[in-house]
Amino acid sequence: MASLPTYPWHLAPDGLATVRQLKARGLRPGGQDVAAQLERPRRRRGPLVAYLYEIDRAKPVRPMTPAKWAALAKANTARRTCPECSRDAGYVIPTSLGMCVTCAYPDEEQRIA
């Protein structure tokens, strides 16, 4: 079993990029295997690892279809809708509260008014 070439952080050769770097260029790995990896040492834990892909073998990102745009809009609307009062909060409902801030802290609103 062959091991991946490993490079120190910020010292990857030209022609290799991480998934984020590919996405910034409008590309995706496109099913290719990992070509190499970067390692960033840390003091108290194991090193951070970032996988690298070949830029010339990357494929363009697939365009969003109208159905994908509709599904994304529906998902975002669901994240903004309060399950208690069924109103659009205008922001993403915090998962820690599980409801809009107005429903989570009704006494605070009365005190302010």
Disulfide bonds with the S-S distance in Angstrom:
none
